Structures are given as C-alpha cells and as structure tokens.
Amino acid sequence: MQETILFISHYAGRTGAPLMLLNLLKWLKENTRISFEILLLADGPLRQEFAALALVHVLPGAAPAPGGRAARLARRLGLAEDESGAREKLLSRLRESGIGLIYANTVVTGRALEALAPLGCPVITHIHELDYWIEQSGEENLQQVRRHTARYIAASRAVKQNLVDRYEIPPGKIDVVHSFIPARGVAANPAGIRQRLGIPEEAFVVLGSGHETWRKGKDLFVLLAAQTQKVLTDRQAHFLWVGGWQKDEDRRNILHDVRHLSLEGKVHFTGEVSNPLDYFAAGDVFAMVSREDPFPLVCLEAAALGKPVLCFADSGGMPEFVEYDAGFVVPYLDLDDMTKKLVSLADDPARSRYLGKQAAEKVRKLYDVAPGAERISRIIEDRL
C-alpha cells in the first residue's frame, strides 16, 4: 500500500506560506503519484482550493487562538467538542489513511506535531521564517518542532544560516529550496488602477506590500516617500502599498505620519484586495522595506511583471534574488541610499526597464513552481 503524506498548513489564508503550499500541492497532484491529505490548523479563504486537491482535516485545539477559527471549523466538520476525544478521532482517521510522512509547512506547527506524534511518522518541516516569527511562536513550539523534525527545508539561504547560527540546527539536516510562484502564469490588468487611486499616468509609482506593519516596514515606506518627494522634484512620485492592516492602531499611527509629512494623495494604501497583481502591474518599481523577510513571494510576483526590486541587505533572503541584475540591494535600513536608487530609476526609465526585464527572466527561469516543486518532491521521496 502506498504511503500517504499529511501536509500541515498553519492556516488557509492568502499569505506567502499557504499560497506556496497550495501551488506545491497542485504540482504534485498533476505531476506525481504521491498520495496526500491536508491538515489545516485554522480556516481561511484558501480552504476550498485545498479541498479541491485532497481530503482536508482539522486538528482541534491546535490553532494559535483556541476557540477561534479552528474550533469553529472543527464543529462544522462534526468533530467532538471535547478536544482530546476529537484528536483521537482524527488520529484514527489518519491511521486509516496510511499516513507515512508529515510535511509541516511553517515553524509554528509545533503543537500539531506534538499531537500527531503517536502516528510515529518522520517529519519534514519547511521553515519560511526568520527570528521574528520563530521567537513569536515561543520556546515550547520551537522545542516541539526540533523534537519531531527529521529534515528541514529552508525558504532561502538566509533562513538556513539563521537556523544553523541561532538555533544550532545541523546544516546537514537542512535543504534550501527557494520559495516559488507560478511565474509562467503571471498575468495582470492594470487598466483603471491609477485613475481610481488618483495617480497620474505619467507619475513614477513605487510599490510596497504586506499585512504586518513593523516587520514589513510600513513606517519605513512612508519615510521613504517623504525623502523621495524632497529629491524627485521634477516629476510626480507616488507610493502605493498593496495589502491590509494588521491592527487598527497601526493604521491610525501610519496615517498620522502621512498627514504630518504632507503626503496625503501621494501615499496610497489599498487595504485587502483580491487582485494584488493588477496593482503591482500599475507600478514602476517594488521597494521591499521589510526589516526581516525570509523570501517574500510579493517580490517575485512584482519581478515577474517586470518591476525592478529594491531591498535591504541583512534583512532576509531577497538579496539572493536581486543580486546585481534585478534591482538594488542597499545597506540595512539605509533610506538615503534607497532614495538615491529610486531617483536613479525614475531618471533613467531605460535602466529601470532593463532591470525589470532581467528580474522577470530570472523569476521564470529559477523561481517558477516546477523546479522548486520537483526538488521538494525528491526530498519527500527520499524520506518515504
């Protein structure tokens, strides 16, 4: 009997790790004979897409906020309200499925791995995080992950180095597979976006994206806009942030700075949108101002649309993509240098188009789903 893999997603939201897992599973279903089922620790808008690929389970009580989305989903699936009883039912179902390997997609799955330990399966943990979320997940979670994981996949070389240096994971247990997107299928329609936001067609538009505020650097994005406005005086510059707000307090604080820096009408926040690529296509360059980001998919998406990418050194894995030919890597939090690079691109559209073309070709060649998913499938086969 062929062994089945259980893929764990910490939730079913439209963020990097769940989206990458979804694309991986689509590729596995279309290109391999690997049998798999899916365990969600919390509900979200991607649940139906996961369910279209395989049987979906939920682990009661494993969500970060007990009694929240995961608990409601568990009730809808008919699991017992008693947590221990519900887990026993789930373990029984998984044993019947012949689960032979667990693939935990993110570092925040320690509690789930602990609960699934009675299955006696080897575990591959795909780490998409650096210190911020590893520390946020807590020491107990980290110890649970380390206790049960036989093999790690790191989303970038920076992620692997962090696991080795900060958490003493043996380097021989870690494979680097850079995050990927369906690059050859990227398409967008920017028609009407600028007009709807009040951005002139001739304006130079700097893009940013993300849900979180501090880690993703929304405050830095506003300061970058202020500095660029002072320097780029001969043409209009607009700054467009695609994504929602983590907290209402963050929104108030950021908009306070926008008002007091006289940037109203120059800095735009879309909120949560279902078509982020259309907004990316309406921009000229992507400024990743994250203080920490393992290997953000939004940069790959913007690059696939021909946008040069700017990022900070020592902030994660994106310098591994940008290198010398897809944009610029500037010193950590050096907004002066990033401003200079933006102005240089605004003043030299041909150079900007060249870097954007190089970025798009690099995504298609190296960061499409197929090569990354094929590499992961080989790692999986080695453990089965």
C-alpha positions in Angstrom: 0.0 0.0 0.0 1.3 3.4 -1.0 2.1 5.7 2.0 0.2 8.9 2.2 1.7 12.3 3.1 0.0 14.6 5.6 0.7 18.3 4.7 0.1 20.7 7.5 -0.8 24.4 6.9 -0.9 26.7 9.9 -4.0 28.3 8.3 -5.7 28.8 4.9 -5.1 32.5 4.4 -3.8 34.2 1.3 -0.3 34.8 2.6 3.0 33.5 1.4 3.4 30.1 3.1 -0.1 28.8 2.5 -0.1 30.1 -1.1 3.2 28.4 -1.8 2.0 25.1 -0.3 -1.1 25.3 -2.4 1.0 25.7 -5.6 3.2 22.8 -4.5 0.2 20.5 -3.9 -1.3 21.4 -7.3 2.1 20.5 -9.0 2.3 17.2 -7.0 -1.2 16.2 -8.0 -0.6 16.9 -11.7 3.0 15.5 -12.0 3.5 12.7 -9.5 1.8 9.7 -8.0 2.3 11.0 -4.4 -0.9 10.5 -2.3 -1.6 13.2 0.2 -4.1 14.7 2.6 -4.1 18.1 4.2 -4.4 19.3 7.8 -5.4 22.9 8.5 -4.8 24.4 11.9 -7.1 27.3 11.1 -9.7 28.2 8.4 -9.3 30.8 5.7 -10.2 31.7 2.1 -8.0 29.1 0.6 -9.7 26.2 2.2 -11.9 25.4 -0.7 -8.9 25.3 -3.0 -7.1 22.9 -0.7 -10.2 20.8 -0.5 -10.3 20.6 -4.3 -7.0 18.8 -4.2 -7.3 16.3 -1.4 -9.2 15.4 1.8 -8.9 18.2 4.4 -8.7 17.6 8.2 -8.5 20.0 11.1 -6.6 19.5 14.4 -8.9 20.6 17.2 -7.2 23.0 19.7 -4.0 23.4 17.6 -4.8 26.8 16.3 -2.8 29.7 18.0 -6.1 31.0 19.5 -8.1 28.1 20.9 -11.8 28.5 20.5 -11.3 30.7 17.4 -11.4 29.8 13.7 -10.1 26.3 14.1 -12.6 25.4 16.8 -15.5 26.7 14.6 -14.2 24.7 11.7 -13.9 21.6 13.8 -17.5 22.0 14.9 -18.6 22.4 11.3 -16.7 19.2 10.4 -18.6 17.3 13.0 -15.7 16.7 15.4 -16.4 16.3 19.0 -16.2 19.4 21.1 -14.1 17.6 23.7 -10.5 18.3 22.5 -8.9 15.0 23.5 -11.7 12.9 22.1 -11.7 14.9 18.8 -7.9 14.3 18.5 -8.3 10.6 19.0 -10.9 10.5 16.2 -8.6 12.5 13.9 -5.6 10.2 14.8 -7.8 7.2 14.0 -8.8 8.6 10.6 -5.2 9.4 9.8 -4.0 5.9 10.7 -6.7 4.5 8.4 -5.3 6.8 5.6 -1.9 5.2 5.9 -0.1 8.4 6.8 3.7 7.6 6.4 5.2 11.1 6.4 4.2 14.5 7.8 5.2 17.7 6.0 4.8 20.7 8.3 4.7 23.9 6.3 6.0 26.7 8.7 7.7 26.7 12.0 4.5 27.5 14.0 3.3 23.9 13.9 5.0 22.5 17.0 1.8 21.9 18.9 0.3 20.0 16.0 3.5 17.8 15.6 3.3 17.0 19.3 -0.4 15.9 19.0 0.4 13.8 15.9 3.5 12.1 17.4 1.5 8.9 18.1 1.4 8.3 14.4 5.2 7.6 14.5 5.8 9.3 11.2 9.0 11.0 10.1 8.6 14.8 9.8 9.8 17.3 7.2 9.4 20.9 8.4 9.5 23.7 5.8 10.8 26.8 7.5 9.6 30.1 6.0 10.5 32.2 9.0 13.5 34.1 10.5 13.9 35.2 14.1 10.8 37.4 14.3 8.2 34.6 13.9 10.4 31.9 15.4 10.6 33.9 18.6 7.0 34.9 18.4 6.0 31.2 18.3 7.6 30.6 21.6 10.3 28.4 23.0 7.9 25.5 23.6 6.9 25.5 20.0 10.5 25.6 18.8 11.4 22.6 21.0 8.4 20.6 19.8 9.5 21.3 16.2 13.1 20.3 16.9 12.0 17.2 18.8 9.9 15.8 15.9 11.6 17.0 12.8 13.9 14.7 10.9 14.6 17.0 7.9 14.2 20.8 7.3 13.6 22.7 4.1 14.6 26.4 4.3 13.0 29.0 2.1 16.3 30.8 1.4 20.0 30.6 2.3 19.4 33.3 4.9 16.8 31.1 6.6 19.2 28.1 6.6 22.0 30.2 8.0 19.8 31.5 10.7 18.7 28.0 11.7 22.4 27.0 11.9 23.7 30.1 13.7 20.9 31.0 16.1 19.2 27.6 16.7 22.1 25.2 16.2 20.3 23.0 13.7 22.9 20.8 12.0 23.4 22.1 8.4 23.4 18.6 7.0 19.7 18.3 8.1 18.6 21.4 6.0 17.9 21.7 2.3 17.5 25.1 0.7 14.6 25.4 -1.7 13.8 29.0 -2.6 10.2 29.9 -2.5 8.4 30.0 -5.8 5.4 31.2 -7.7 3.6 30.1 -10.9 5.8 32.5 -12.7 4.8 31.4 -16.2 1.2 32.1 -15.5 1.5 35.6 -14.0 -0.8 38.0 -15.7 -2.3 41.3 -14.6 -4.6 44.0 -15.8 -3.6 47.5 -14.5 -6.3 49.3 -16.5 -8.0 51.9 -14.4 -6.0 51.3 -11.3 -4.1 54.7 -11.4 -7.2 56.6 -12.3 -9.2 55.0 -9.4 -6.4 56.0 -6.9 -5.9 59.5 -8.3 -2.4 58.7 -9.6 -1.4 60.5 -12.9 -0.5 58.2 -15.7 2.9 59.9 -16.0 3.8 59.5 -12.3 6.6 57.3 -11.1 5.0 54.7 -8.8 6.9 52.9 -6.1 5.2 49.7 -4.8 5.2 48.1 -1.4 3.2 45.2 0.1 2.4 43.3 3.2 -0.1 42.8 6.0 2.1 43.4 9.1 3.4 46.8 10.0 6.7 46.7 11.9 8.3 43.7 10.2 7.1 44.7 6.7 8.2 48.3 7.3 5.1 50.3 6.5 6.5 53.1 8.6 9.7 53.0 6.6 7.7 53.1 3.4 6.2 56.4 4.5 9.6 57.8 5.4 11.0 56.7 2.1 8.1 58.5 0.3 8.9 61.7 2.3 12.6 61.6 1.4 11.9 60.8 -2.3 9.4 63.7 -2.6 12.2 66.1 -1.4 14.6 64.9 -4.0 12.5 64.0 -7.0 11.1 67.5 -7.7 10.9 67.4 -11.5 8.2 64.7 -11.7 5.5 63.3 -9.6 6.2 60.3 -7.4 3.5 58.2 -5.8 3.9 55.4 -3.3 1.4 52.5 -3.4 1.1 49.9 -0.6 -0.9 46.8 -1.5 -2.3 45.0 1.5 -4.5 45.3 4.6 -3.8 46.4 8.1 -2.8 44.1 11.0 -4.3 46.3 13.6 -6.4 49.4 13.5 -3.9 51.2 15.8 -1.2 50.6 13.2 -3.4 52.2 10.5 -4.0 55.3 12.7 -0.3 55.6 13.5 0.8 55.3 9.9 -1.9 57.7 8.6 -0.9 60.2 11.3 2.6 60.3 9.8 1.2 60.6 6.3 -0.8 63.7 7.3 2.0 65.4 9.2 4.5 64.7 6.4 2.1 66.3 3.9 1.9 63.1 1.9 -1.9 62.8 1.6 -2.7 62.0 -2.0 0.9 60.8 -2.6 1.0 57.7 -0.4 -1.8 55.2 -1.1 -2.9 52.1 0.9 -5.2 49.8 -0.9 -6.4 47.7 2.1 -7.0 44.0 1.4 -7.6 43.3 -2.3 -8.4 40.2 -4.3 -6.3 41.3 -7.3 -2.9 42.5 -6.0 -1.1 41.7 -9.2 -3.2 44.3 -11.0 -1.9 46.9 -8.6 1.7 45.6 -9.0 1.3 46.0 -12.7 0.3 49.6 -12.3 3.7 50.5 -10.6 7.2 51.1 -11.8 9.4 49.6 -9.1 9.0 47.4 -6.0 10.6 48.7 -2.7 10.8 45.9 -0.2 11.3 47.8 3.0 10.9 44.8 5.3 13.1 44.7 8.4 13.0 40.9 8.1 11.6 38.8 5.4 12.8 35.2 4.5 12.0 35.2 0.8 8.7 37.2 0.1 6.6 36.0 -2.8 5.3 39.5 -3.5 8.8 40.4 -4.7 8.8 37.5 -7.1 5.3 38.5 -8.3 6.3 42.1 -8.9 9.5 40.9 -10.6 7.6 38.5 -12.8 5.6 41.6 -14.0 8.9 43.3 -15.0 9.4 45.5 -11.9 12.9 46.0 -10.5 13.2 45.1 -6.8 14.9 47.2 -4.1 15.6 45.6 -0.7 17.8 45.9 2.4 20.9 43.8 3.0 20.8 41.6 6.1 17.0 41.6 6.1 16.5 38.1 4.8 16.7 36.2 1.6 15.7 38.7 -1.1 19.3 39.8 -1.8 19.8 36.3 -3.0 17.2 37.0 -5.8 18.1 40.7 -6.6 21.9 40.2 -6.7 23.4 42.6 -9.3 20.9 42.4 -12.1 17.3 42.5 -10.9 17.3 45.8 -8.9 19.4 47.1 -6.0 20.4 45.9 -2.5 21.1 48.8 -0.2 22.5 48.7 3.4 20.1 47.7 6.1 17.5 50.5 6.8 19.5 53.0 4.7 16.6 55.0 3.4 19.0 57.6 2.0 20.6 55.1 -0.3 17.3 53.6 -1.3 16.0 57.1 -2.1 19.0 57.6 -4.4 18.4 54.3 -6.1 14.7 55.2 -6.7 15.6 58.6 -8.1 18.2 57.0 -10.4 15.5 54.6 -11.8 13.0 57.5 -12.2 15.6 59.5 -14.1 16.6 56.6 -16.3 13.5 54.7 -17.5 15.6 52.6 -19.9 17.7 51.3 -17.0 14.6 50.6 -15.0 13.0 48.6 -17.8 16.3 46.7 -18.3 16.5 45.7 -14.6 12.8 44.8 -14.7 13.2 42.6 -17.7 16.2 40.8 -16.1 14.1 40.3 -12.9 11.2 38.8 -14.9 13.5 36.4 -16.8 15.1 35.3 -13.5 11.8 34.5 -11.9 10.7 32.5 -14.9 13.9 30.5 -15.1 14.7 29.9 -11.5 11.6 30.6 -9.3 8.8 29.0 -11.2 6.8 26.3 -9.4 8.2 23.4 -11.5 11.9 23.4 -10.5 11.2 24.1 -6.8 8.3 21.6 -6.5 10.4 18.9 -8.3 13.2 19.4 -5.8 10.8 19.1 -2.9 9.2 16.0 -4.4 12.7 14.4 -4.5 13.2 15.3 -0.8 9.9 13.7 0.0 10.6 10.6 -1.9 13.9 10.2 0.0 12.0 10.2 3.3 9.2 7.8 2.3 
